[in-house]
């Protein structure tokens, strides 16, 4: 298995639903997670969230191609992935 967008996925040439709003399709954006029915990559929206943009603004900037619920799902999946892989982001070991 290979992590894609923070989600463990089996290598496949088939479309995979990662949530209600998010899909990984090898025919779209090289299989990177996107929002269903778009070519908007999840990482792009997560960067906007990290910059502090309001979710309503993010939706507007993408021409309402995604919803606040879709943004919420992306944040939830990113959070879950971080929790599961936090140890991989350690800059250095902490003394006990």
C-alpha positions as CSV (number, residue, x, y, z in Angstrom):
1,X,0.0,0.0,0.0
2,X,1.0,3.5,-0.7
3,X,-0.1,6.7,1.2
4,X,-2.0,9.0,-1.1
5,X,-3.1,12.3,0.3
6,X,-2.5,10.9,3.8
7,X,-4.8,8.0,3.2
8,X,-3.5,4.4,3.0
9,X,-4.7,3.1,-0.4
10,X,-4.1,-0.1,-2.3
11,X,-2.4,0.3,-5.6
12,X,-5.2,0.2,-8.1
13,X,-6.2,1.5,-11.5
14,X,-9.7,1.9,-10.3
15,X,-11.5,4.9,-8.9
16,X,-11.7,4.9,-5.1
17,X,-14.2,6.8,-3.0
18,X,-12.3,8.2,0.0
19,X,-15.4,9.8,1.5
20,X,-18.7,11.3,0.5
21,X,-17.0,14.2,-1.4
22,X,-13.5,13.0,-2.1
23,X,-12.3,10.5,-4.7
24,X,-9.0,9.2,-6.1
25,X,-9.2,8.4,-9.8
26,X,-6.1,7.4,-11.8
27,X,-7.7,9.2,-14.8
28,X,-8.0,12.5,-12.9
29,X,-5.0,14.5,-11.6
30,X,-2.7,11.4,-11.6
31,X,-4.8,9.7,-9.0
32,X,-4.4,12.4,-6.4
33,X,-7.4,12.9,-4.1
34,X,-9.9,15.4,-5.7
35,X,-13.4,16.5,-4.9
36,X,-15.9,14.4,-6.7
37,X,-16.9,15.8,-10.1
38,X,-14.0,18.3,-10.2
39,X,-10.3,18.5,-10.8
40,X,-9.8,20.5,-7.5
41,X,-7.2,18.6,-5.5
42,X,-7.8,18.2,-1.8
43,X,-4.3,19.5,-1.0
44,X,-5.2,22.8,-2.6
45,X,-8.2,23.4,-0.4
46,X,-6.3,22.2,2.7
47,X,-3.6,24.8,2.0
48,X,-6.3,27.5,1.8
49,X,-7.7,26.3,5.2
50,X,-4.1,26.4,6.6
51,X,-3.8,30.0,5.4
52,X,-6.8,30.9,7.5
53,X,-9.3,31.5,4.8
54,X,-12.9,31.2,5.8
55,X,-14.6,28.1,4.4
56,X,-17.2,30.3,2.7
57,X,-14.5,32.2,0.9
58,X,-12.9,28.9,-0.2
59,X,-16.2,27.8,-1.7
60,X,-16.6,31.1,-3.4
61,X,-13.1,31.1,-4.8
62,X,-13.7,27.7,-6.4
63,X,-16.9,29.0,-8.0
64,X,-19.1,26.9,-5.7
65,X,-17.7,23.7,-7.3
66,X,-17.3,22.4,-3.7
67,X,-19.3,22.8,-0.5
68,X,-18.5,23.6,3.1
69,X,-19.4,20.0,3.8
70,X,-16.7,18.9,1.3
71,X,-14.1,21.2,3.0
72,X,-15.1,19.8,6.4
73,X,-14.6,16.2,5.1
74,X,-11.1,17.1,3.8
75,X,-10.2,18.6,7.1
76,X,-11.5,15.6,9.0
77,X,-9.6,13.1,6.8
78,X,-6.4,15.2,7.1
79,X,-6.8,15.3,10.9
80,X,-7.3,11.5,11.0
81,X,-4.2,11.0,8.8
82,X,-2.1,13.3,11.0
83,X,-3.1,11.5,14.1
84,X,-2.2,8.2,12.6
85,X,1.1,9.4,11.2
86,X,2.2,12.2,13.7
87,X,5.3,10.3,14.6
88,X,6.5,10.6,11.0
89,X,6.6,14.4,11.4
90,X,8.8,14.5,14.5
91,X,11.7,16.8,14.0
92,X,13.8,15.1,16.7
93,X,13.2,12.6,19.5
94,X,12.0,14.2,22.7
95,X,13.6,13.0,26.0
96,X,11.3,11.1,28.3
